[in-house]
Amino acid sequence: MKKQWYETLFENYGEKYDNECFAQGTMGECDFIEKEINFNKSLNIIDIGCGTGRHSIELSRRGYSITGIDLSASLLEKAREKAEQNGLQIEFSQHDARNLPFVNQFDVAIMMCEGGFPLMETDEMNYEILRNVSKSLKDNAKFIFTTLNGLFPVFNSIEEFCASNTDDGNATYHNNNFDVMTFRDYNITKVVDDNGEEKELECNERYYIPSEITWLLKTLGFTKIEIFGAKLGAFSREDKLTTGDFEMLVVAER
C-alpha cells in the first residue's frame, strides 16, 4: 500500500522537525495547558500526535504524568532520546490516532500543531481521530487542541503566510490551491530530511471552520466547547478567533 504524504514526510525527520518554526512555542503553550488544568498534577494526560515529544517532555519536567503517541517511528525515536537526556520516564508508543487502544483512561488529551487531525485524506478519517480521543477520555475530561482555521484561506493566501513564517532549512510549501468546496489546501511540500534526502510531496490538509468543530465535538459528547485564536507560543483566552488566525485553539469539556 502506498504511504500517505504525512507518513513519508515524517520519516527520518526528528532532528529537522524540532528546528521548524511552528515547533518553537512549546514553553508558552505548556503554560496555557497548565492553567487550563488548574496545575493539577494528579491528572493523567495523553499527547496525541506527540511528534518529538516537545509538549510531553516539558509537561513531564513540570511534574505531570503523560503518555505520548504518534504514527511516526522516527519522531518517537527522537522523543525517547530527548526524554532520556532529560532523565524523564515517559511512555511513548506508536499508534494510529484513528485506532487507539485506550478506553476511559485519561483525564486530559492534548493534540498540538495538527497532531494527526486534520491531516487525514478524508473527513471520515479526521472524525475517527476525534472519536478515538473521546473514547480514550474519562467522563469528566478536557480536550485541548489546535487545528487549521478555515476562515483564514477565505481571506488570505496560505502560500504567502507559510513563506513569511519559514526559515532557512525548514520545509517549504508551493503551488497552494485551496478548494472552497472541500476546504482542503493542496500543495507541494519540499523538505530535506535528517539524512540529507530531498523530498517533494503532494500534500493536502483539511481546514475547519469553528461551527464544524463545535458540531463534531458535540456529537462526541462534549458539552462545553470554546474556540480562540492560536498564536504560536502565546495561547490565551483573550484572543478572539479572527480571519487572520492561521490556526484555532479549541478547549472542550464534558
Secondary structure as a PSIPRED ss2 file (coil, helix, strand):
# PSIPRED VFORMAT (PSIPRED V4.0)

   1 M C   1.000  0.000  0.000
   2 K C   1.000  0.000  0.000
   3 K C   1.000  0.000  0.000
   4 Q C   1.000  0.000  0.000
   5 W H   0.000  1.000  0.000
   6 Y H   0.000  1.000  0.000
   7 E H   0.000  1.000  0.000
   8 T H   0.000  1.000  0.000
   9 L H   0.000  1.000  0.000
  10 F C   1.000  0.000  0.000
  11 E C   1.000  0.000  0.000
  12 N C   1.000  0.000  0.000
  13 Y C   1.000  0.000  0.000
  14 G H   0.000  1.000  0.000
  15 E H   0.000  1.000  0.000
  16 K H   0.000  1.000  0.000
  17 Y H   0.000  1.000  0.000
  18 D H   0.000  1.000  0.000
  19 N H   0.000  1.000  0.000
  20 E C   1.000  0.000  0.000
  21 C H   0.000  1.000  0.000
  22 F H   0.000  1.000  0.000
  23 A H   0.000  1.000  0.000
  24 Q C   1.000  0.000  0.000
  25 G C   1.000  0.000  0.000
  26 T H   0.000  1.000  0.000
  27 M H   0.000  1.000  0.000
  28 G H   0.000  1.000  0.000
  29 E H   0.000  1.000  0.000
  30 C H   0.000  1.000  0.000
  31 D H   0.000  1.000  0.000
  32 F H   0.000  1.000  0.000
  33 I H   0.000  1.000  0.000
  34 E H   0.000  1.000  0.000
  35 K H   0.000  1.000  0.000
  36 E H   0.000  1.000  0.000
  37 I C   1.000  0.000  0.000
  38 N C   1.000  0.000  0.000
  39 F C   1.000  0.000  0.000
  40 N C   1.000  0.000  0.000
  41 K C   1.000  0.000  0.000
  42 S C   1.000  0.000  0.000
  43 L C   1.000  0.000  0.000
  44 N E   0.000  0.000  1.000
  45 I E   0.000  0.000  1.000
  46 I E   0.000  0.000  1.000
  47 D E   0.000  0.000  1.000
  48 I E   0.000  0.000  1.000
  49 G C   1.000  0.000  0.000
  50 C C   1.000  0.000  0.000
  51 G C   1.000  0.000  0.000
  52 T C   1.000  0.000  0.000
  53 G C   1.000  0.000  0.000
  54 R H   0.000  1.000  0.000
  55 H H   0.000  1.000  0.000
  56 S H   0.000  1.000  0.000
  57 I H   0.000  1.000  0.000
  58 E H   0.000  1.000  0.000
  59 L H   0.000  1.000  0.000
  60 S H   0.000  1.000  0.000
  61 R H   0.000  1.000  0.000
  62 R C   1.000  0.000  0.000
  63 G C   1.000  0.000  0.000
  64 Y C   1.000  0.000  0.000
  65 S E   0.000  0.000  1.000
  66 I E   0.000  0.000  1.000
  67 T E   0.000  0.000  1.000
  68 G E   0.000  0.000  1.000
  69 I E   0.000  0.000  1.000
  70 D E   0.000  0.000  1.000
  71 L C   1.000  0.000  0.000
  72 S C   1.000  0.000  0.000
  73 A H   0.000  1.000  0.000
  74 S H   0.000  1.000  0.000
  75 L H   0.000  1.000  0.000
  76 L H   0.000  1.000  0.000
  77 E H   0.000  1.000  0.000
  78 K H   0.000  1.000  0.000
  79 A H   0.000  1.000  0.000
  80 R H   0.000  1.000  0.000
  81 E H   0.000  1.000  0.000
  82 K H   0.000  1.000  0.000
  83 A H   0.000  1.000  0.000
  84 E H   0.000  1.000  0.000
  85 Q H   0.000  1.000  0.000
  86 N C   1.000  0.000  0.000
  87 G C   1.000  0.000  0.000
  88 L C   1.000  0.000  0.000
  89 Q C   1.000  0.000  0.000
  90 I C   1.000  0.000  0.000
  91 E E   0.000  0.000  1.000
  92 F E   0.000  0.000  1.000
  93 S E   0.000  0.000  1.000
  94 Q E   0.000  0.000  1.000
  95 H C   1.000  0.000  0.000
  96 D C   1.000  0.000  0.000
  97 A C   1.000  0.000  0.000
  98 R C   1.000  0.000  0.000
  99 N C   1.000  0.000  0.000
 100 L C   1.000  0.000  0.000
 101 P C   1.000  0.000  0.000
 102 F C   1.000  0.000  0.000
 103 V C   1.000  0.000  0.000
 104 N C   1.000  0.000  0.000
 105 Q C   1.000  0.000  0.000
 106 F E   0.000  0.000  1.000
 107 D E   0.000  0.000  1.000
 108 V E   0.000  0.000  1.000
 109 A E   0.000  0.000  1.000
 110 I E   0.000  0.000  1.000
 111 M E   0.000  0.000  1.000
 112 M C   1.000  0.000  0.000
 113 C C   1.000  0.000  0.000
 114 E C   1.000  0.000  0.000
 115 G C   1.000  0.000  0.000
 116 G C   1.000  0.000  0.000
 117 F C   1.000  0.000  0.000
 118 P C   1.000  0.000  0.000
 119 L C   1.000  0.000  0.000
 120 M C   1.000  0.000  0.000
 121 E C   1.000  0.000  0.000
 122 T C   1.000  0.000  0.000
 123 D H   0.000  1.000  0.000
 124 E H   0.000  1.000  0.000
 125 M H   0.000  1.000  0.000
 126 N H   0.000  1.000  0.000
 127 Y H   0.000  1.000  0.000
 128 E H   0.000  1.000  0.000
 129 I H   0.000  1.000  0.000
 130 L H   0.000  1.000  0.000
 131 R H   0.000  1.000  0.000
 132 N H   0.000  1.000  0.000
 133 V H   0.000  1.000  0.000
 134 S H   0.000  1.000  0.000
 135 K H   0.000  1.000  0.000
 136 S H   0.000  1.000  0.000
 137 L E   0.000  0.000  1.000
 138 K E   0.000  0.000  1.000
 139 D E   0.000  0.000  1.000
 140 N E   0.000  0.000  1.000
 141 A E   0.000  0.000  1.000
 142 K E   0.000  0.000  1.000
 143 F E   0.000  0.000  1.000
 144 I E   0.000  0.000  1.000
 145 F E   0.000  0.000  1.000
 146 T E   0.000  0.000  1.000
 147 T E   0.000  0.000  1.000
 148 L E   0.000  0.000  1.000
 149 N E   0.000  0.000  1.000
 150 G C   1.000  0.000  0.000
 151 L C   1.000  0.000  0.000
 152 F H   0.000  1.000  0.000
 153 P H   0.000  1.000  0.000
 154 V H   0.000  1.000  0.000
 155 F H   0.000  1.000  0.000
 156 N C   1.000  0.000  0.000
 157 S C   1.000  0.000  0.000
 158 I H   0.000  1.000  0.000
 159 E H   0.000  1.000  0.000
 160 E H   0.000  1.000  0.000
 161 F H   0.000  1.000  0.000
 162 C H   0.000  1.000  0.000
 163 A H   0.000  1.000  0.000
 164 S H   0.000  1.000  0.000
 165 N C   1.000  0.000  0.000
 166 T C   1.000  0.000  0.000
 167 D C   1.000  0.000  0.000
 168 D C   1.000  0.000  0.000
 169 G C   1.000  0.000  0.000
 170 N C   1.000  0.000  0.000
 171 A C   1.000  0.000  0.000
 172 T E   0.000  0.000  1.000
 173 Y E   0.000  0.000  1.000
 174 H E   0.000  0.000  1.000
 175 N E   0.000  0.000  1.000
 176 N E   0.000  0.000  1.000
 177 N E   0.000  0.000  1.000
 178 F E   0.000  0.000  1.000
 179 D E   0.000  0.000  1.000
 180 V C   1.000  0.000  0.000
 181 M C   1.000  0.000  0.000
 182 T C   1.000  0.000  0.000
 183 F C   1.000  0.000  0.000
 184 R E   0.000  0.000  1.000
 185 D E   0.000  0.000  1.000
 186 Y E   0.000  0.000  1.000
 187 N E   0.000  0.000  1.000
 188 I E   0.000  0.000  1.000
 189 T E   0.000  0.000  1.000
 190 K E   0.000  0.000  1.000
 191 V E   0.000  0.000  1.000
 192 V E   0.000  0.000  1.000
 193 D C   1.000  0.000  0.000
 194 D C   1.000  0.000  0.000
 195 N C   1.000  0.000  0.000
 196 G C   1.000  0.000  0.000
 197 E C   1.000  0.000  0.000
 198 E E   0.000  0.000  1.000
 199 K E   0.000  0.000  1.000
 200 E E   0.000  0.000  1.000
 201 L E   0.000  0.000  1.000
 202 E E   0.000  0.000  1.000
 203 C E   0.000  0.000  1.000
 204 N E   0.000  0.000  1.000
 205 E E   0.000  0.000  1.000
 206 R E   0.000  0.000  1.000
 207 Y C   1.000  0.000  0.000
 208 Y E   0.000  0.000  1.000
 209 I C   1.000  0.000  0.000
 210 P H   0.000  1.000  0.000
 211 S H   0.000  1.000  0.000
 212 E H   0.000  1.000  0.000
 213 I H   0.000  1.000  0.000
 214 T H   0.000  1.000  0.000
 215 W H   0.000  1.000  0.000
 216 L H   0.000  1.000  0.000
 217 L H   0.000  1.000  0.000
 218 K H   0.000  1.000  0.000
 219 T H   0.000  1.000  0.000
 220 L C   1.000  0.000  0.000
 221 G C   1.000  0.000  0.000
 222 F C   1.000  0.000  0.000
 223 T C   1.000  0.000  0.000
 224 K E   0.000  0.000  1.000
 225 I E   0.000  0.000  1.000
 226 E E   0.000  0.000  1.000
 227 I E   0.000  0.000  1.000
 228 F E   0.000  0.000  1.000
 229 G E   0.000  0.000  1.000
 230 A C   1.000  0.000  0.000
 231 K C   1.000  0.000  0.000
 232 L C   1.000  0.000  0.000
 233 G C   1.000  0.000  0.000
 234 A C   1.000  0.000  0.000
 235 F C   1.000  0.000  0.000
 236 S C   1.000  0.000  0.000
 237 R C   1.000  0.000  0.000
 238 E C   1.000  0.000  0.000
 239 D C   1.000  0.000  0.000
 240 K C   1.000  0.000  0.000
 241 L C   1.000  0.000  0.000
 242 T C   1.000  0.000  0.000
 243 T C   1.000  0.000  0.000
 244 G C   1.000  0.000  0.000
 245 D C   1.000  0.000  0.000
 246 F C   1.000  0.000  0.000
 247 E E   0.000  0.000  1.000
 248 M E   0.000  0.000  1.000
 249 L E   0.000  0.000  1.000
 250 V E   0.000  0.000  1.000
 251 V E   0.000  0.000  1.000
 252 A E   0.000  0.000  1.000
 253 E E   0.000  0.000  1.000
 254 R C   1.000  0.000  0.000
